[in-house]
Amino acid sequence: MQIQSHIISNIPVFKIGDSLKEIITFFNESIYSHVAVVEEGHFLGVLNETDLENFEADKKIEDFRYNLEGVFVLKTTSWLDVLEAFARNEANLLPVINEDGSVLGYYDLTDIVGVFIDTPFFTEPGGILVVAKGIKDYSFSEIAQIVESNNARLIGGFITDIRNDVVQLTIKVSASNLNEIIQSLRRYNYNILFGNNDDQFLEDLKQRSDYLDKYLNV
C-alpha cells in the first residue's frame, strides 16, 4: 500500500540557526507533537512539544541541539511501520526523510490512520473475534485453517497485546455468525475474549444455569 501521496509539504521545517521563538510559536499555534530541524539541508532531528516549557525565546535552536531526537521515517517505509513509529514515539507528526537525508515533508497521524481504516479489515463485511493463547502456542496459519474449515475466510488479523507470555489477537472473518468458529477455536485451546453476542457456548451455559436453578427450587 502506497502512502507517499499523504506526505504534507506545507508544515515548516526549521533550520538549526533559527530562533526558538519560531518553534514556540509553531507549537502554540498547532496541535502537533514534533517538528523537524535541518542543518545545511540535511535532517538533524526533531524537537518535541513536551520540551516547550524549557525553550527560551531569545535563544536559537542551536542552543538546544542536544534536545534533538532521531525521530523520522523514510519515504520507503511501509504504512504499517509508519503507524508503529507514531505509536513508539507518541507522535502525531513524523518527518519523512529521503535517502540523501533531506526532509520531504511530514506524515500526519490522522491521515495514516485513515489509510488503515480504509483497508479491507475494516471495510469488508464480517465478524470480529478477539482471542488469546500462549505466546509459544498460537499460530496465524492454524487460526486461518480453523476459520476456513468452517466455510469462512480470514480477512485479517493482528496482535493487539502481549502480556505474561499470553498473546491477544484480533481477527476478522467473512462470517457474521461466529458460533461454529468460536467452538472450533476453543477446541484448539484459544480463549475467546470477544465474539458475537449469540455465542452458543455462553447460551448453553445460561440454559444449564437456568435449569439448575429450577431443579434446586423444586
Backbone as a chain_set.jsonl record, in Angstrom:
{"seq": "MQIQSHIISNIPVFKIGDSLKEIITFFNESIYSHVAVVEEGHFLGVLNETDLENFEADKKIEDFRYNLEGVFVLKTTSWLDVLEAFARNEANLLPVINEDGSVLGYYDLTDIVGVFIDTPFFTEPGGILVVAKGIKDYSFSEIAQIVESNNARLIGGFITDIRNDVVQLTIKVSASNLNEIIQSLRRYNYNILFGNNDDQFLEDLKQRSDYLDKYLNV", "coords": {"N": [[0.84, -1.187, 0.0], [0.669, 2.122, -0.98], [1.671, 5.158, 0.483], [2.821, 7.541, 0.03], [1.575, 9.67, -1.187], [0.363, 10.992, 0.814], [2.158, 12.607, 2.043], [2.847, 15.619, 3.648], [3.566, 18.896, 2.721], [3.352, 21.481, 3.528], [3.937, 22.188, 6.099], [6.166, 23.728, 8.321], [9.752, 23.285, 8.132], [12.434, 23.622, 10.228], [15.494, 25.518, 10.52], [18.726, 24.936, 11.953], [19.841, 27.282, 12.816], [17.725, 28.952, 13.312], [15.499, 31.021, 15.312], [14.402, 30.091, 18.568], [12.027, 31.163, 19.216], [10.412, 31.002, 16.988], [9.878, 28.263, 16.864], [8.48, 27.962, 19.263], [6.229, 29.522, 18.727], [5.173, 28.012, 16.62], [4.444, 25.541, 17.901], [2.609, 26.529, 19.779], [0.572, 27.404, 18.158], [-0.371, 25.215, 16.876], [-1.41, 21.718, 16.848], [0.498, 19.853, 16.864], [3.043, 17.392, 17.634], [5.788, 17.159, 17.169], [8.563, 18.645, 15.422], [10.611, 19.118, 12.56], [14.182, 19.63, 12.268], [16.811, 21.023, 10.402], [20.171, 21.045, 9.086], [22.079, 22.804, 6.896], [20.414, 21.769, 4.933], [20.185, 19.07, 5.555], [18.689, 16.536, 7.492], [18.577, 16.809, 10.991], [17.238, 16.162, 13.359], [14.349, 16.044, 15.541], [12.436, 18.443, 17.366], [10.658, 18.169, 20.382], [7.35, 18.726, 21.416], [6.852, 18.449, 24.112], [9.029, 19.47, 25.374], [8.665, 22.128, 25.396], [8.324, 23.954, 27.528], [10.871, 24.312, 28.4], [12.129, 25.793, 26.518], [13.748, 28.787, 25.502], [12.848, 31.874, 24.384], [14.584, 33.809, 23.404], [16.791, 32.53, 22.522], [18.625, 30.434, 20.16], [17.812, 27.617, 18.045], [20.059, 26.101, 17.831], [21.21, 26.238, 20.363], [19.838, 24.319, 21.693], [20.527, 21.932, 20.656], [21.157, 19.455, 21.738], [18.723, 18.519, 22.526], [17.499, 17.476, 20.349], [15.827, 14.818, 18.739], [16.129, 11.627, 17.199], [13.843, 11.069, 15.429], [12.02, 9.854, 12.828], [10.757, 8.839, 9.581], [11.402, 6.94, 6.621], [10.988, 7.66, 3.098], [10.491, 5.294, 1.863], [9.451, 3.705, 3.84], [7.091, 1.337, 5.021], [3.478, 1.551, 5.342], [2.508, 0.31, 7.637], [4.737, 0.16, 9.296], [5.127, 2.868, 9.587], [2.88, 3.554, 11.098], [3.595, 2.163, 13.425], [5.834, 3.648, 14.156], [4.664, 6.104, 14.812], [3.242, 5.317, 17.117], [5.288, 4.304, 18.794], [6.845, 6.539, 19.289], [5.073, 8.254, 20.407], [3.825, 10.247, 18.855], [2.211, 12.668, 16.706], [2.936, 13.71, 14.383], [5.261, 13.094, 11.887], [8.464, 13.478, 10.474], [9.345, 12.93, 7.046], [11.941, 11.37, 5.467], [14.297, 11.561, 2.809], [16.566, 9.446, 0.871], [18.954, 10.834, 0.764], [19.0, 12.278, 3.055], [17.512, 14.564, 3.144], [14.575, 16.459, 4.037], [11.42, 15.546, 3.086], [8.883, 16.195, 3.81], [6.041, 15.767, 5.917], [4.312, 13.122, 7.694], [1.002, 13.009, 8.793], [-0.616, 11.806, 11.636], [-3.409, 11.388, 11.642], [-4.024, 11.143, 8.914], [-2.667, 8.774, 8.215], [-3.831, 6.876, 9.867], [-6.316, 6.996, 8.721], [-5.775, 5.76, 6.268], [-5.327, 3.168, 7.185], [-7.876, 2.548, 8.182], [-9.268, 2.396, 5.847], [-8.606, -0.047, 4.811], [-9.328, -3.481, 3.795], [-9.746, -4.889, 6.169], [-11.338, -3.307, 7.77], [-13.331, -2.408, 6.014], [-14.503, -4.579, 4.675], [-17.357, -6.718, 4.96], [-18.137, -8.685, 7.865], [-17.219, -10.619, 10.803], [-15.872, -9.88, 14.064], [-13.364, -11.213, 16.141], [-11.74, -11.585, 19.262], [-9.045, -13.222, 20.495], [-7.063, -15.289, 22.697], [-3.917, -16.801, 23.507], [-1.148, -18.863, 24.578], [2.117, -17.502, 24.076], [3.927, -19.153, 22.803], [2.344, -20.967, 21.625], [0.369, -20.109, 19.856], [-0.782, -19.663, 16.441], [-0.957, -18.098, 13.374], [-1.421, -19.373, 10.975], [-2.675, -21.673, 11.848], [-5.007, -20.552, 12.946], [-6.142, -19.489, 10.603], [-6.628, -21.869, 9.239], [-8.524, -23.045, 10.92], [-10.622, -21.206, 10.695], [-11.182, -21.399, 7.923], [-11.948, -24.05, 7.758], [-14.46, -23.918, 8.681], [-15.991, -22.963, 6.654], [-15.479, -20.258, 6.08], [-13.512, -17.277, 5.558], [-10.351, -15.889, 6.455], [-10.123, -12.55, 6.918], [-8.362, -10.731, 7.999], [-5.851, -10.06, 10.535], [-4.244, -9.214, 13.639], [-1.745, -8.748, 16.221], [-2.762, -7.593, 19.304], [-2.049, -7.35, 21.922], [0.462, -8.332, 24.26], [1.123, -10.108, 27.048], [2.44, -11.378, 30.027], [3.411, -13.717, 28.749], [1.26, -14.376, 27.164], [-0.538, -14.067, 24.2], [-2.637, -11.722, 22.665], [-4.959, -11.664, 20.12], [-6.565, -10.007, 17.469], [-8.971, -10.798, 15.163], [-10.547, -10.826, 11.932], [-13.263, -12.236, 10.264], [-14.955, -13.662, 7.419], [-17.726, -13.944, 8.138], [-20.835, -13.565, 9.751], [-22.158, -14.925, 11.723], [-20.61, -16.353, 14.26], [-20.478, -18.61, 15.789], [-19.777, -21.387, 15.235], [-17.104, -21.131, 14.482], [-16.049, -20.061, 16.82], [-16.454, -22.213, 18.601], [-14.744, -24.09, 17.436], [-12.263, -22.833, 17.702], [-12.049, -22.846, 20.483], [-11.746, -25.574, 20.903], [-9.197, -25.867, 20.085], [-7.897, -24.73, 22.118], [-7.925, -21.93, 22.272], [-8.569, -18.964, 23.957], [-11.526, -17.201, 24.113], [-11.949, -13.859, 24.003], [-13.546, -11.862, 23.042], [-16.487, -11.955, 21.137], [-19.292, -12.604, 18.926], [-22.606, -11.668, 20.07], [-24.415, -13.77, 20.236], [-23.13, -16.056, 21.027], [-22.958, -19.436, 21.149], [-21.901, -21.071, 23.089], [-21.919, -19.543, 25.476], [-24.65, -19.217, 25.617], [-25.529, -21.846, 26.032], [-24.419, -22.297, 28.558], [-25.942, -20.498, 30.043], [-28.504, -21.59, 29.741], [-28.16, -24.037, 31.041], [-27.58, -23.134, 33.586], [-30.014, -21.902, 34.229], [-31.646, -24.161, 34.203], [-30.532, -25.553, 36.341], [-31.165, -23.827, 38.44], [-33.965, -24.025, 38.433], [-34.221, -26.718, 39.09], [-33.125, -26.825, 41.678], [-35.01, -25.364, 42.99], [-37.234, -26.903, 43.079]], "CA": [[0.0, 0.0, 0.0], [1.467, 3.328, -1.116], [1.159, 6.265, 1.297], [3.619, 8.731, -0.242], [0.695, 10.778, -1.591], [-0.098, 11.652, 2.035], [3.214, 13.464, 2.59], [2.428, 17.02, 3.747], [4.726, 19.757, 2.47], [3.071, 22.868, 3.925], [4.293, 22.383, 7.508], [7.554, 24.215, 8.261], [10.957, 22.595, 8.579], [13.247, 24.704, 10.774], [16.944, 25.426, 10.406], [19.397, 24.923, 13.252], [20.155, 28.647, 13.205], [16.506, 29.727, 13.542], [15.193, 31.385, 16.689], [13.46, 29.213, 19.264], [10.732, 31.854, 19.247], [9.634, 30.466, 15.865], [9.426, 26.938, 17.286], [7.469, 28.174, 20.304], [5.021, 29.983, 18.038], [4.625, 26.876, 15.872], [3.776, 24.615, 18.81], [1.463, 27.196, 20.408], [-0.484, 27.624, 17.176], [-0.732, 23.946, 16.237], [-1.641, 20.597, 17.767], [1.494, 18.845, 16.522], [3.919, 16.948, 18.727], [7.192, 17.233, 16.799], [8.887, 19.425, 14.23], [11.939, 18.746, 12.072], [15.241, 20.635, 12.214], [17.84, 20.637, 9.437], [21.401, 21.841, 9.012], [22.534, 22.785, 5.504], [19.508, 20.948, 4.145], [20.173, 17.685, 5.999], [17.918, 16.309, 8.708], [19.327, 16.626, 12.231], [16.38, 15.558, 14.364], [13.108, 16.777, 15.799], [12.166, 18.975, 18.695], [9.426, 17.614, 20.917], [6.491, 19.72, 22.06], [6.905, 18.275, 25.565], [10.154, 20.267, 25.877], [8.34, 23.528, 25.143], [8.495, 24.795, 28.707], [12.298, 24.553, 28.613], [12.656, 26.644, 25.453], [13.897, 30.211, 25.795], [12.541, 32.538, 23.118], [15.673, 34.648, 22.924], [17.906, 31.688, 22.091], [18.467, 29.773, 18.876], [17.652, 26.159, 18.113], [21.412, 25.589, 18.022], [21.474, 26.121, 21.797], [19.128, 23.142, 22.191], [20.876, 20.825, 19.751], [21.149, 18.192, 22.488], [17.335, 18.093, 22.692], [17.003, 16.894, 19.103], [15.6, 13.369, 18.773], [16.2, 10.991, 15.88], [12.517, 10.526, 15.116], [11.694, 10.082, 11.418], [10.543, 7.658, 8.748], [11.883, 7.11, 5.256], [9.969, 7.665, 2.044], [10.23, 3.898, 1.516], [8.896, 2.98, 4.992], [5.726, 0.869, 4.781], [2.459, 2.252, 6.14], [2.383, -0.337, 8.939], [5.893, 0.604, 10.081], [4.873, 4.268, 9.91], [1.962, 3.523, 12.244], [4.364, 1.744, 14.591], [6.692, 4.774, 14.539], [3.804, 7.051, 15.516], [2.938, 4.795, 18.452], [6.52, 4.157, 19.573], [7.353, 7.856, 19.653], [3.962, 9.046, 20.935], [3.829, 11.407, 17.974], [1.13, 12.818, 15.733], [3.556, 14.253, 13.177], [6.573, 12.485, 11.665], [9.147, 13.902, 9.247], [9.645, 11.896, 6.056], [13.299, 11.665, 5.013], [14.766, 10.917, 1.594], [17.808, 8.697, 1.04], [20.077, 11.743, 0.924], [18.882, 12.965, 4.331], [16.672, 15.76, 3.049], [13.212, 16.287, 4.541], [10.429, 15.68, 2.023], [7.648, 16.701, 4.396], [5.611, 15.073, 7.128], [3.077, 12.336, 7.762], [0.081, 13.34, 9.878], [-1.182, 10.568, 12.172], [-4.806, 11.248, 11.219], [-4.047, 10.662, 7.533], [-2.204, 7.389, 8.132], [-4.901, 6.069, 10.468], [-7.355, 6.927, 7.694], [-5.364, 4.723, 5.314], [-5.558, 1.888, 7.863], [-9.314, 2.319, 8.281], [-9.768, 2.095, 4.506], [-8.208, -1.388, 4.397], [-10.422, -4.462, 3.86], [-10.013, -5.335, 7.543], [-12.444, -2.508, 8.286], [-14.399, -2.156, 5.046], [-15.171, -5.82, 4.294], [-18.316, -7.217, 5.958], [-17.694, -9.883, 8.575], [-17.297, -10.599, 12.263], [-14.618, -9.659, 14.786], [-13.083, -12.054, 17.307], [-10.502, -11.344, 19.989], [-8.691, -14.493, 21.113], [-5.79, -15.275, 23.417], [-3.263, -18.098, 23.674], [0.256, -18.75, 24.963], [2.946, -16.927, 23.021], [4.613, -20.228, 22.088], [1.364, -21.934, 21.139], [-0.563, -19.593, 18.845], [-0.305, -19.711, 15.064], [-1.899, -17.485, 12.437], [-1.79, -20.386, 9.98], [-3.655, -22.539, 12.496], [-6.255, -19.799, 13.02], [-6.691, -19.441, 9.248], [-7.132, -23.209, 8.936], [-9.761, -23.234, 11.695], [-11.657, -20.364, 10.078], [-11.532, -21.935, 6.611], [-12.636, -25.339, 7.937], [-15.849, -23.598, 8.989], [-16.555, -22.34, 5.452], [-15.291, -18.807, 6.105], [-12.129, -16.926, 5.24], [-9.728, -14.922, 7.351], [-9.927, -11.275, 6.238], [-7.15, -10.11, 8.528], [-5.624, -10.239, 11.962], [-3.008, -8.636, 14.165], [-1.541, -8.89, 17.661], [-3.172, -6.368, 19.983], [-1.469, -7.27, 23.267], [1.287, -9.447, 24.74], [1.287, -9.908, 28.487], [2.663, -12.618, 30.788], [3.579, -14.81, 27.782], [-0.013, -14.652, 26.5], [-0.756, -13.178, 23.063], [-4.025, -11.389, 22.331], [-5.059, -11.424, 18.689], [-7.853, -9.579, 16.923], [-9.122, -11.323, 13.81], [-11.829, -10.587, 11.269], [-13.588, -13.35, 9.38], [-16.052, -13.381, 6.497], [-18.952, -14.582, 8.624], [-21.458, -12.777, 10.81], [-22.453, -15.868, 12.797], [-19.282, -16.87, 14.588], [-20.58, -19.679, 16.789], [-19.01, -22.583, 14.887], [-15.686, -20.777, 14.526], [-15.711, -19.926, 18.235], [-16.36, -23.548, 19.188], [-13.533, -24.734, 16.909], [-11.118, -22.191, 18.344], [-11.97, -23.347, 21.864], [-11.221, -26.946, 20.87], [-7.754, -25.726, 19.909], [-7.421, -24.06, 23.342], [-7.903, -20.468, 22.202], [-9.506, -18.318, 24.872], [-12.299, -16.184, 23.397], [-12.118, -12.657, 24.819], [-14.663, -11.11, 22.477], [-17.104, -12.553, 19.959], [-20.648, -12.086, 18.73], [-23.443, -11.763, 21.261], [-25.185, -15.006, 20.289], [-22.181, -17.145, 21.25], [-23.745, -20.582, 21.598], [-21.305, -21.594, 24.311], [-22.464, -18.788, 26.594], [-26.087, -19.5, 25.687], [-25.672, -23.164, 26.652], [-24.16, -22.143, 29.988], [-27.093, -19.811, 30.629], [-29.618, -22.539, 29.805], [-27.86, -25.013, 32.083], [-27.726, -22.434, 34.864], [-31.455, -21.748, 34.464], [-32.177, -25.483, 34.526], [-30.091, -25.876, 37.696], [-31.947, -23.014, 39.359], [-35.306, -24.602, 38.517], [-34.097, -28.006, 39.772], [-32.912, -26.572, 43.111], [-36.204, -24.747, 43.559], [-38.361, -27.878, 43.103]], "C": [[0.883, 1.248, 0.0], [0.85, 4.473, -0.319], [1.899, 7.572, 1.0], [2.762, 9.932, -0.637], [0.177, 11.547, -0.377], [0.994, 12.509, 2.689], [2.767, 14.925, 2.519], [3.669, 17.911, 3.601], [4.511, 21.2, 2.92], [3.277, 23.122, 5.417], [5.781, 22.73, 7.557], [8.585, 23.212, 8.747], [11.926, 23.694, 9.005], [14.74, 24.423, 10.601], [17.577, 25.559, 11.788], [19.713, 26.342, 13.746], [18.939, 29.515, 13.474], [16.311, 30.012, 15.03], [14.216, 30.387, 17.302], [12.076, 29.848, 19.35], [9.83, 31.329, 18.14], [9.076, 29.082, 16.207], [8.304, 27.07, 18.314], [6.154, 28.603, 19.68], [4.351, 28.839, 17.292], [3.841, 25.937, 16.787], [2.539, 25.245, 19.457], [0.285, 27.355, 19.451], [-0.909, 26.347, 16.463], [-0.982, 22.886, 17.299], [-0.563, 19.526, 17.587], [2.495, 18.6, 17.643], [5.396, 17.139, 18.438], [7.367, 18.144, 15.586], [10.344, 19.163, 13.864], [12.892, 19.941, 12.045], [16.33, 20.123, 11.266], [19.052, 21.547, 9.587], [21.969, 21.674, 7.619], [21.723, 21.791, 4.672], [19.408, 19.501, 4.561], [19.477, 17.56, 7.361], [18.833, 16.069, 9.907], [18.516, 15.878, 13.278], [15.106, 16.37, 14.522], [13.14, 17.356, 17.204], [10.78, 18.518, 19.097], [8.643, 18.7, 21.645], [6.539, 19.62, 23.573], [8.052, 19.068, 26.197], [9.878, 21.768, 25.813], [8.621, 24.428, 26.339], [9.962, 25.104, 28.991], [12.903, 25.506, 27.581], [12.69, 28.11, 25.901], [13.829, 30.98, 24.481], [13.708, 33.336, 22.559], [16.894, 33.848, 22.475], [17.61, 31.072, 20.729], [18.328, 28.26, 19.079], [19.002, 25.505, 18.371], [21.72, 25.36, 19.495], [20.797, 24.904, 22.413], [19.382, 21.935, 21.29], [20.795, 19.481, 20.473], [19.728, 17.671, 22.728], [16.786, 17.391, 21.448], [16.928, 15.372, 19.209], [15.604, 12.819, 17.351], [14.904, 10.305, 15.509], [12.178, 10.872, 13.672], [11.302, 8.755, 10.779], [11.082, 7.971, 7.358], [10.72, 7.139, 4.275], [9.559, 6.234, 1.705], [9.625, 3.09, 2.664], [7.45, 2.595, 4.719], [4.749, 1.543, 5.734], [2.331, 1.642, 7.525], [3.534, 0.064, 9.858], [5.76, 2.077, 10.451], [3.933, 4.369, 11.108], [2.698, 3.149, 13.52], [5.246, 2.893, 15.093], [5.882, 5.844, 15.268], [3.577, 6.591, 16.958], [4.175, 4.758, 19.335], [7.035, 5.501, 20.078], [6.292, 8.782, 20.222], [3.849, 10.359, 20.174], [2.55, 11.475, 17.157], [1.622, 13.47, 14.446], [4.953, 13.665, 13.053], [7.203, 13.04, 10.398], [9.458, 12.703, 8.352], [10.963, 12.283, 5.384], [13.627, 10.893, 3.739], [16.095, 10.213, 1.863], [19.011, 9.611, 1.267], [20.0, 12.572, 2.203], [18.078, 14.246, 4.287], [15.254, 15.449, 3.517], [12.225, 16.553, 3.409], [9.144, 16.336, 2.513], [7.319, 15.9, 5.639], [4.447, 14.13, 6.825], [2.292, 12.802, 8.98], [-0.586, 12.039, 10.334], [-2.609, 10.339, 11.685], [-4.902, 10.687, 9.808], [-3.682, 9.184, 7.448], [-3.211, 6.44, 8.779], [-6.047, 5.925, 9.469], [-7.053, 5.881, 6.637], [-5.647, 3.345, 5.891], [-7.045, 1.553, 7.881], [-9.912, 1.959, 6.922], [-9.354, 0.712, 4.009], [-9.386, -2.347, 4.509], [-10.736, -4.956, 5.263], [-11.197, -4.587, 8.127], [-13.613, -2.415, 7.312], [-15.149, -3.412, 4.639], [-16.168, -6.243, 5.359], [-17.802, -8.498, 6.603], [-17.819, -9.709, 10.07], [-15.91, -10.478, 12.881], [-14.535, -10.607, 15.976], [-11.777, -11.59, 17.946], [-10.196, -12.615, 20.773], [-7.343, -14.363, 21.798], [-5.249, -16.692, 23.539], [-1.81, -17.852, 24.056], [1.119, -18.325, 23.792], [3.669, -17.993, 22.203], [3.639, -21.18, 21.403], [0.48, -21.42, 20.007], [0.07, -19.678, 17.46], [-1.358, -19.088, 14.164], [-2.337, -18.494, 11.382], [-2.819, -21.348, 10.554], [-5.006, -21.846, 12.583], [-6.927, -19.75, 11.65], [-7.3, -20.786, 8.865], [-8.446, -23.47, 9.659], [-10.905, -22.45, 11.06], [-12.123, -20.977, 8.763], [-12.24, -23.279, 6.715], [-14.1, -25.145, 8.307], [-16.481, -22.752, 7.88], [-16.538, -20.809, 5.517], [-13.845, -18.532, 5.709], [-11.642, -15.859, 6.213], [-9.437, -13.642, 6.569], [-8.642, -10.609, 6.708], [-7.012, -10.371, 10.006], [-4.32, -9.594, 12.388], [-2.958, -8.817, 15.669], [-1.874, -7.561, 18.336], [-2.618, -6.257, 21.398], [-0.611, -8.503, 23.506], [1.559, -9.181, 26.204], [1.421, -11.262, 29.17], [2.696, -13.842, 29.881], [2.266, -15.249, 27.141], [-0.219, -13.604, 25.413], [-2.249, -12.977, 22.86], [-4.076, -11.01, 20.857], [-6.474, -10.993, 18.325], [-7.921, -10.053, 15.48], [-10.491, -10.947, 13.259], [-12.056, -11.689, 10.255], [-14.817, -13.0, 8.558], [-17.311, -14.137, 6.9], [-19.522, -13.726, 9.737], [-21.834, -13.659, 11.999], [-21.166, -16.628, 13.108], [-19.304, -18.099, 15.49], [-19.703, -20.885, 16.47], [-17.513, -22.315, 14.936], [-15.217, -20.666, 15.971], [-15.532, -21.294, 18.878], [-15.095, -24.264, 18.726], [-12.281, -24.136, 17.548], [-10.951, -22.672, 19.773], [-11.397, -24.774, 21.895], [-9.703, -26.936, 20.677], [-7.144, -24.872, 21.025], [-7.174, -22.562, 23.177], [-8.962, -19.928, 23.154], [-10.206, -17.185, 24.127], [-12.553, -15.004, 24.329], [-13.284, -11.811, 24.339], [-15.162, -11.835, 21.246], [-18.5, -11.993, 19.796], [-21.528, -12.393, 19.935], [-24.203, -13.074, 21.372], [-24.269, -16.227, 20.379], [-22.917, -18.328, 21.874], [-23.196, -21.169, 22.889], [-21.864, -20.879, 25.535], [-23.953, -19.049, 26.757], [-26.341, -20.847, 26.351], [-25.444, -23.073, 28.154], [-25.351, -21.501, 30.691], [-28.263, -20.778, 30.783], [-29.386, -23.573, 30.908], [-27.994, -24.395, 33.47], [-29.2, -22.271, 35.215], [-32.081, -23.08, 34.863], [-31.82, -25.869, 35.953], [-30.895, -25.1, 38.724], [-33.349, -23.61, 39.544], [-35.266, -25.922, 39.305], [-33.959, -27.801, 41.272], [-34.139, -25.995, 43.778], [-37.401, -25.7, 43.585], [-38.612, -28.316, 44.527]], "O": [[1.739, 1.412, 0.87], [-0.349, 4.733, -0.428], [1.639, 8.593, 1.639], [3.17, 11.078, -0.447], [-0.385, 12.633, -0.523], [0.782, 13.071, 3.763], [2.36, 15.407, 1.462], [4.682, 17.703, 4.269], [5.38, 22.049, 2.721], [2.843, 24.149, 5.94], [6.579, 22.076, 6.886], [8.33, 22.408, 9.643], [12.21, 24.602, 8.224], [15.183, 23.276, 10.545], [17.029, 26.212, 12.676], [19.837, 26.572, 14.949], [19.083, 30.686, 13.827], [16.88, 29.337, 15.889], [13.311, 29.899, 16.625], [11.076, 29.154, 19.534], [8.618, 31.221, 18.326], [7.932, 28.772, 15.875], [7.297, 26.367, 18.235], [5.09, 28.112, 20.056], [3.128, 28.7, 17.316], [2.703, 25.578, 16.483], [1.533, 24.566, 19.659], [-0.865, 27.432, 19.883], [-1.724, 26.396, 15.541], [-0.791, 23.123, 18.492], [-0.7, 18.416, 18.101], [2.756, 19.467, 18.478], [6.189, 17.271, 19.371], [6.428, 18.375, 14.825], [11.2, 19.008, 14.736], [12.488, 21.085, 11.835], [16.719, 18.956, 11.316], [18.973, 22.649, 10.132], [22.301, 20.566, 7.198], [22.26, 21.073, 3.828], [18.619, 18.756, 3.979], [19.668, 18.388, 8.252], [19.743, 15.241, 9.855], [19.059, 15.046, 14.006], [14.825, 17.27, 13.731], [13.789, 16.822, 18.103], [9.855, 18.48, 18.286], [9.211, 19.493, 22.397], [6.292, 20.612, 24.26], [8.053, 19.311, 27.403], [10.745, 22.581, 26.133], [9.105, 25.547, 26.172], [10.272, 26.039, 29.73], [14.033, 25.969, 27.735], [11.786, 28.595, 26.582], [14.643, 30.769, 23.581], [13.801, 33.518, 21.345], [17.912, 34.425, 22.092], [16.497, 31.174, 20.213], [18.675, 27.713, 20.126], [19.084, 24.48, 19.047], [22.411, 24.403, 19.844], [21.137, 24.499, 23.524], [18.548, 21.035, 21.183], [20.404, 18.479, 19.874], [19.55, 16.509, 23.092], [15.719, 16.78, 21.501], [17.85, 14.725, 19.705], [15.137, 13.474, 16.419], [14.874, 9.092, 15.299], [12.061, 12.047, 13.325], [11.493, 7.688, 11.362], [11.199, 9.135, 6.974], [9.614, 6.699, 4.586], [8.421, 5.987, 1.308], [9.316, 1.912, 2.487], [6.666, 3.416, 4.244], [5.135, 2.04, 6.792], [2.074, 2.358, 8.493], [3.335, 0.281, 11.053], [6.228, 2.494, 11.51], [4.156, 5.167, 12.019], [2.463, 3.74, 14.574], [5.39, 3.09, 16.299], [6.364, 6.429, 16.238], [3.704, 7.376, 17.897], [4.114, 5.142, 20.503], [7.596, 5.586, 21.17], [6.561, 9.953, 20.491], [3.784, 11.437, 20.766], [1.886, 10.461, 16.942], [0.841, 13.748, 13.537], [5.742, 13.727, 13.996], [6.554, 13.074, 9.353], [9.785, 11.616, 8.829], [11.093, 13.365, 4.812], [13.28, 9.719, 3.606], [16.68, 10.359, 2.937], [19.986, 9.201, 1.898], [20.824, 13.46, 2.422], [17.973, 14.945, 5.295], [14.79, 14.314, 3.406], [12.195, 17.646, 2.843], [8.411, 16.951, 1.739], [8.213, 15.413, 6.331], [3.709, 14.305, 5.855], [2.849, 12.968, 10.065], [-1.065, 11.262, 9.508], [-2.975, 9.212, 11.352], [-5.761, 9.851, 9.529], [-4.305, 8.427, 6.704], [-3.421, 5.328, 8.293], [-6.673, 4.868, 9.379], [-7.956, 5.194, 6.16], [-6.14, 2.459, 5.193], [-7.432, 0.413, 7.627], [-10.945, 1.293, 6.853], [-9.715, 0.331, 2.895], [-10.342, -2.07, 5.234], [-11.854, -5.393, 5.532], [-11.976, -5.155, 8.892], [-14.766, -2.349, 7.737], [-16.325, -3.329, 4.288], [-15.87, -6.143, 6.549], [-17.116, -9.295, 5.963], [-18.449, -8.765, 10.548], [-14.913, -10.912, 12.304], [-15.501, -10.784, 16.719], [-10.824, -11.244, 17.246], [-10.988, -13.037, 21.614], [-6.575, -13.444, 21.515], [-6.006, -17.655, 23.659], [-1.299, -16.746, 23.874], [0.886, -18.734, 22.655], [3.991, -17.765, 21.037], [4.054, -22.09, 20.686], [-0.102, -22.219, 19.273], [1.291, -19.755, 17.322], [-2.519, -19.498, 14.184], [-3.487, -18.477, 10.941], [-3.726, -21.79, 9.849], [-6.039, -22.465, 12.326], [-8.137, -19.946, 11.543], [-8.361, -20.838, 8.243], [-9.372, -24.045, 9.088], [-12.014, -22.963, 10.907], [-13.325, -21.067, 8.512], [-13.05, -23.617, 5.852], [-14.89, -26.087, 8.255], [-17.375, -21.942, 8.124], [-17.474, -20.152, 5.063], [-13.051, -19.46, 5.547], [-12.416, -15.046, 6.719], [-8.604, -13.642, 5.662], [-7.923, -9.999, 5.918], [-7.944, -10.846, 10.655], [-3.399, -9.448, 11.584], [-3.985, -9.013, 16.319], [-1.322, -6.522, 17.972], [-2.704, -5.195, 22.014], [-0.92, -9.589, 23.014], [2.148, -8.162, 26.565], [0.63, -12.174, 28.932], [2.096, -14.871, 30.189], [2.167, -16.365, 26.632], [-0.093, -12.405, 25.663], [-3.027, -13.931, 22.878], [-3.33, -10.143, 20.402], [-7.453, -11.552, 18.818], [-7.041, -9.75, 14.674], [-11.457, -10.774, 14.002], [-11.162, -12.037, 9.484], [-15.62, -12.151, 8.947], [-17.887, -14.876, 6.103], [-18.779, -13.217, 10.576], [-21.831, -13.203, 13.143], [-20.701, -17.442, 12.31], [-18.25, -18.575, 15.909], [-18.965, -21.359, 17.333], [-16.739, -23.164, 15.378], [-14.124, -21.119, 16.312], [-14.571, -21.516, 19.615], [-14.447, -24.959, 19.509], [-11.348, -24.862, 17.892], [-9.827, -22.885, 20.228], [-10.653, -25.13, 22.809], [-9.014, -27.882, 21.058], [-6.031, -24.361, 20.898], [-6.322, -21.989, 23.855], [-10.107, -20.381, 23.151], [-9.547, -16.306, 23.571], [-13.276, -15.126, 25.317], [-13.933, -11.125, 25.129], [-14.374, -12.278, 20.41], [-18.859, -11.016, 20.452], [-21.217, -13.284, 20.726], [-24.599, -13.465, 22.47], [-24.596, -17.298, 19.868], [-23.433, -18.233, 22.988], [-23.953, -21.708, 23.697], [-22.239, -21.52, 26.516], [-24.467, -19.098, 27.874], [-27.27, -20.977, 27.148], [-26.171, -23.685, 28.937], [-25.725, -21.903, 31.793], [-28.933, -20.794, 31.816], [-30.318, -23.939, 31.625], [-28.459, -25.041, 34.408], [-29.594, -22.476, 36.363], [-32.937, -23.132, 35.746], [-32.637, -26.422, 36.689], [-31.268, -25.644, 39.763], [-33.856, -23.692, 40.663], [-36.169, -26.206, 40.091], [-34.59, -28.508, 42.058], [-34.304, -26.116, 44.992], [-38.472, -25.33, 44.067], [-39.506, -29.125, 44.775]]}, "num_chains": 1, "name": "protein.A"}
